Amino acid sequence: WFVPSYRENGVFITRGYPMDMLYQYWAGDERGMAIPKDMNALPVAVPVGSQIPHAVGIAWANKLQEKKSVAVVYFGDGATSKGDFHEGINFAGVFQVPCVFICQNNQWAISVPRTKQTASETIAQKAIAYGIEGVLVDGNDVFAVFKVVRDAVEKARAGKGPTLIECYTYRLQNHTTADDWKKYRSEEEVEKWKQKDPIARLRKYMEEEGIWDENYEKGVWDDAKTKVSEATKKFESVSPLTPLDMFSNVYEELPPEIEEQRKDFE
């Protein structure tokens, strides 16, 4: 299972989630998060940290049912200041559930630096207090991240408990369109981190290994543009929402008071 926050578009796409539905969701249409029945995923969670206990619950259910299934949950450094993080990871440690916690530590929870989030030297070391393994990894190293996540998933699947992974990375751009990063960090700091960009590093490695060339890059871009164009057209062709849709996609069965409101509105 993968349990996302609001940054995991790449995970959705990698797992085969329809891109047109992602566009639909981010355009404000909740129908875009109607998870296909054959995909073990939860919808996007916008509230910070609220998805962590959900992932632990899934992992615990898997363990009780003796399923060889692992729950992987994603969150940012700011989420580690929320009670959901501590409650979830504590429960996971006590019951040794098959759950992998992936913290994308980009060092800036909106405009709040990591040093204002915690006095501990790392986020990974918080695992010690809960009796589980903690791993600090270079979040800009594609191969390192792949290895530590694969190892953690295999360990969880083998019944050897959860892992907290801290991917140490950096947010180069604004947090949102309402943000201005120049108000709380220097341009020199940002330029320094641009040199560590994971895409640039991977490309350099592929060049040295003879895997990358201009034709390869053109093929990748052309393929991506085609897929995006097709997904956009499909998204734009869906039937429009109606005001009554505000009552959909929240409850499987509407509670009586909400059903009454819906009828009044209708």
Backbone torsions as a table, in degrees:
resi	resn	phi	psi	omega
1	TRP	NA	143.0	168.9
2	PHE	-120.2	135.9	-175.2
3	VAL	-121.0	104.1	-171.3
4	PRO	-89.2	163.4	163.7
5	SER	-94.8	-125.3	179.0
6	TYR	-118.7	12.8	-176.7
7	ARG	-110.6	-0.7	-165.4
8	GLU	-93.8	36.3	176.4
9	ASN	-57.0	-38.5	179.6
10	GLY	-62.7	-38.3	178.1
11	VAL	-67.3	-44.5	177.9
12	PHE	-55.4	-48.9	-176.9
13	ILE	-65.1	-42.5	179.6
14	THR	-61.3	-36.5	-179.5
15	ARG	-81.2	-1.3	175.9
16	GLY	93.6	16.5	178.1
17	TYR	-69.4	137.0	-178.8
18	PRO	-60.4	124.4	-178.0
19	MET	-63.5	-33.8	-179.5
20	ASP	-63.1	-31.5	178.3
21	MET	-72.6	-32.3	175.1
22	LEU	-64.1	-44.6	177.0
23	TYR	-60.7	-40.1	-179.2
24	GLN	-61.4	-45.6	-179.4
25	TYR	-63.5	-47.9	-176.0
26	TRP	-72.9	-10.0	172.9
27	ALA	-87.7	1.6	176.4
28	GLY	100.2	10.7	-178.6
29	ASP	-106.7	107.5	-175.9
30	GLU	-62.3	-17.1	178.2
31	ARG	-62.9	-19.5	178.0
32	GLY	-68.9	-15.0	177.9
33	MET	-105.0	26.7	173.6
34	ALA	-80.7	89.4	-173.0
35	ILE	-59.4	128.3	175.9
36	PRO	-56.1	142.6	-174.6
37	LYS	-62.4	-24.2	-178.6
38	ASP	-91.9	9.8	-178.9
39	MET	-116.5	123.2	179.0
40	ASN	-83.6	86.5	-178.1
41	ALA	-148.9	152.0	171.2
42	LEU	-102.0	156.8	177.7
43	PRO	-65.4	166.5	175.6
44	VAL	-55.5	136.3	176.0
45	ALA	-112.5	112.2	-179.8
46	VAL	-83.8	-38.2	176.9
47	PRO	-60.6	132.3	-173.8
48	VAL	-66.3	120.4	173.3
49	GLY	84.7	-10.9	-173.4
50	SER	-65.9	-20.1	-176.9
51	GLN	-80.3	-14.7	-174.4
52	ILE	-65.1	-50.0	176.5
53	PRO	-61.6	-31.0	178.0
54	HIS	-63.1	-43.4	179.3
55	ALA	-63.6	-41.0	179.1
56	VAL	-64.7	-38.2	177.0
57	GLY	-62.4	-42.4	177.4
58	ILE	-62.0	-45.4	-179.0
59	ALA	-62.7	-40.0	179.3
60	TRP	-65.2	-42.3	177.5
61	ALA	-61.0	-41.4	177.3
62	ASN	-59.8	-42.2	-179.3
63	LYS	-66.9	-43.9	-179.7
64	LEU	-62.4	-35.1	-179.9
65	GLN	-89.4	4.4	178.6
66	GLU	56.3	40.7	176.5
67	LYS	-92.4	142.5	177.1
68	LYS	-86.0	55.4	-175.8
69	SER	-120.7	142.6	-176.7
70	VAL	-119.2	141.4	174.3
71	ALA	-103.4	129.5	177.4
72	VAL	-116.5	125.0	-176.2
73	VAL	-120.5	139.0	-176.3
74	TYR	-113.4	141.6	177.6
75	PHE	-162.0	167.9	-179.4
76	GLY	-100.1	177.3	-178.6
77	ASP	-63.3	-32.9	179.2
78	GLY	-63.2	-30.4	-179.0
79	ALA	-66.2	-23.0	-179.1
80	THR	-72.4	-6.8	174.8
81	SER	-93.3	-0.8	-179.2
82	LYS	-95.8	150.0	178.3
83	GLY	-60.9	-31.4	-179.3
84	ASP	-56.2	-39.0	-180.0
85	PHE	-63.0	-51.3	-175.4
86	HIS	-68.7	-40.4	178.9
87	GLU	-65.8	-43.2	-178.5
88	GLY	-66.1	-47.0	-176.5
89	ILE	-71.6	-31.4	176.0
90	ASN	-65.5	-46.0	178.7
91	PHE	-61.2	-42.5	-179.0
92	ALA	-61.5	-39.4	179.8
93	GLY	-69.4	-43.0	-179.0
94	VAL	-62.7	-44.6	-175.4
95	PHE	-97.8	2.4	175.8
96	GLN	49.3	54.3	-177.3
97	VAL	-85.0	153.9	179.8
98	PRO	-78.2	78.7	-177.1
99	CYS	-132.7	138.6	176.4
100	VAL	-115.9	123.0	-178.9
101	PHE	-100.1	119.7	-179.9
102	ILE	-114.0	109.2	177.8
103	CYS	-96.6	117.9	174.2
104	GLN	-87.6	91.8	-178.0
105	ASN	-85.1	92.2	178.3
106	ASN	-92.5	9.2	170.7
107	GLN	74.8	-2.2	179.8
108	TRP	-140.5	104.4	173.1
109	ALA	-84.7	94.3	-165.6
110	ILE	58.1	-105.7	-179.1
111	SER	-111.5	10.9	-176.8
112	VAL	-98.4	119.1	-178.9
113	PRO	-70.3	160.6	-179.1
114	ARG	-58.3	-33.1	-178.7
115	THR	-64.7	-20.3	176.1
116	LYS	-92.9	-6.7	177.3
117	GLN	-87.2	-38.7	-174.1
118	THR	-155.7	150.8	175.8
119	ALA	-90.6	-9.9	179.3
120	SER	-71.4	150.4	-175.6
121	GLU	-65.3	-36.1	178.3
122	THR	-135.7	165.0	172.4
123	ILE	-82.2	-34.4	-178.5
124	ALA	-57.4	-35.6	-176.4
125	GLN	-69.7	-13.0	176.8
126	LYS	-62.8	-22.4	179.2
127	ALA	-60.6	-29.6	-176.8
128	ILE	-59.2	-41.4	-177.3
129	ALA	-64.4	-23.4	-177.2
130	TYR	-105.4	8.2	173.8
131	GLY	71.0	28.3	178.1
132	ILE	-125.4	171.5	179.8
133	GLU	-77.9	138.3	174.7
134	GLY	-121.7	137.5	-177.9
135	VAL	-130.6	129.2	173.6
136	LEU	-102.7	125.1	-177.2
137	VAL	-132.5	149.1	174.4
138	ASP	-66.6	106.0	-176.4
139	GLY	-69.3	-9.4	177.9
140	ASN	-99.2	6.3	177.7
141	ASP	-106.6	104.0	-175.2
142	VAL	-55.6	-44.7	-175.2
143	PHE	-71.0	-38.2	179.4
144	ALA	-65.0	-43.8	179.2
145	VAL	-63.3	-44.2	179.3
146	PHE	-57.5	-44.5	-176.2
147	LYS	-67.2	-48.1	-175.6
148	VAL	-67.4	-34.7	178.2
149	VAL	-69.3	-43.7	178.7
150	ARG	-60.9	-43.9	179.0
151	ASP	-61.6	-41.6	-179.1
152	ALA	-66.7	-39.9	178.9
153	VAL	-65.8	-44.1	179.3
154	GLU	-63.5	-39.3	178.2
155	LYS	-64.4	-44.9	179.5
156	ALA	-63.1	-42.7	-179.1
157	ARG	-64.7	-28.4	179.4
158	ALA	-83.3	3.4	177.3
159	GLY	81.3	21.7	-176.4
160	LYS	-102.6	15.8	170.1
161	GLY	94.8	177.5	-174.4
162	PRO	-83.2	167.5	177.3
163	THR	-139.8	139.8	171.7
164	LEU	-103.8	119.6	179.8
165	ILE	-110.7	125.7	174.0
166	GLU	-104.4	112.8	175.6
167	CYS	-91.7	104.9	-175.7
168	TYR	-82.1	110.8	-175.1
169	THR	-139.9	-157.4	-177.2
170	TYR	-156.1	139.5	177.2
171	ARG	-91.9	111.3	-175.6
172	LEU	-77.2	-30.9	-173.0
173	GLN	-104.4	-174.7	174.9
174	ASN	-65.2	153.0	177.1
175	HIS	-65.7	-44.0	177.4
176	THR	-144.5	177.6	176.8
177	THR	-67.6	-14.8	178.7
178	ALA	-92.0	-0.2	-174.0
179	ASP	-99.5	154.3	173.2
180	ASP	-136.8	98.8	-173.4
181	TRP	-64.4	-19.8	-178.3
182	LYS	-69.4	-12.6	179.8
183	LYS	-80.3	-18.4	-174.8
184	TYR	-133.1	6.3	174.3
185	ARG	-155.8	159.2	-173.8
186	SER	-86.3	154.9	176.7
187	GLU	-67.3	-30.8	179.1
188	GLU	-63.4	-40.3	179.3
189	GLU	-64.1	-43.8	-179.4
190	VAL	-65.3	-43.2	179.6
191	GLU	-61.6	-37.5	178.5
192	LYS	-61.4	-42.2	-178.3
193	TRP	-75.8	-23.8	176.6
194	LYS	-61.5	-29.2	179.4
195	GLN	-69.0	-16.8	-178.3
196	LYS	-103.3	12.4	-178.1
197	ASP	-52.5	126.8	-175.4
198	PRO	-63.7	-31.4	179.7
199	ILE	-69.4	-43.1	179.0
200	ALA	-64.2	-39.7	179.7
201	ARG	-65.5	-43.0	179.8
202	LEU	-65.2	-41.3	179.1
203	ARG	-61.3	-43.3	-179.9
204	LYS	-61.7	-42.0	177.7
205	TYR	-61.4	-45.0	-178.5
206	MET	-65.6	-34.9	175.7
207	GLU	-61.9	-46.9	-178.1
208	GLU	-65.1	-30.2	179.6
209	GLU	-88.0	-0.9	179.6
210	GLY	75.1	19.6	-178.5
211	ILE	-90.6	-33.9	-175.4
212	TRP	-101.2	139.1	166.2
213	ASP	-151.5	179.8	-175.5
214	GLU	-63.8	-35.9	178.2
215	ASN	-65.6	-39.4	178.1
216	TYR	-62.0	-47.1	-178.8
217	GLU	-62.3	-42.4	179.1
218	LYS	-61.1	-40.6	178.7
219	GLY	-63.7	-40.7	178.7
220	VAL	-63.5	-46.7	-179.0
221	TRP	-65.2	-43.5	-179.6
222	ASP	-62.7	-42.0	179.3
223	ASP	-63.5	-43.7	-179.4
224	ALA	-64.6	-43.8	-179.6
225	LYS	-63.1	-39.2	178.6
226	THR	-63.1	-45.9	-178.6
227	LYS	-65.0	-40.7	179.5
228	VAL	-66.8	-42.8	180.0
229	SER	-62.6	-44.7	179.5
230	GLU	-64.4	-42.2	179.8
231	ALA	-65.7	-38.3	179.6
232	THR	-64.2	-45.5	178.8
233	LYS	-60.8	-41.7	-179.9
234	LYS	-65.6	-42.5	178.9
235	PHE	-62.5	-42.6	-176.5
236	GLU	-71.9	-11.8	-178.9
237	SER	-94.8	-2.8	-178.2
238	VAL	-71.1	154.2	179.2
239	SER	-63.8	140.5	-177.2
240	PRO	-70.0	157.4	176.5
241	LEU	-73.0	156.1	172.6
242	THR	-119.1	160.5	179.0
243	PRO	-54.9	-31.5	-179.6
244	LEU	-66.8	-18.4	-179.4
245	ASP	-66.4	-14.0	177.6
246	MET	-63.5	-18.2	179.9
247	PHE	-92.1	-3.7	-177.3
248	SER	-95.1	163.3	170.3
249	ASN	65.4	18.7	174.8
250	VAL	-112.1	-50.3	178.5
251	TYR	-115.5	145.4	172.9
252	GLU	-66.2	-42.8	173.4
253	GLU	-127.4	125.6	-177.0
254	LEU	-63.9	131.2	173.2
255	PRO	-61.6	153.6	-176.2
256	PRO	-52.7	-41.9	-176.9
257	GLU	-69.1	-33.5	178.0
258	ILE	-74.5	-37.3	177.0
259	GLU	-62.5	-38.2	177.8
260	GLU	-64.7	-41.7	177.6
261	GLN	-63.2	-40.9	-179.6
262	ARG	-61.7	-45.0	179.8
263	LYS	-64.3	-41.6	177.6
264	ASP	-61.2	-42.6	-179.0
265	PHE	-65.6	-40.5	-179.9
266	GLU	-64.4	NA	NA
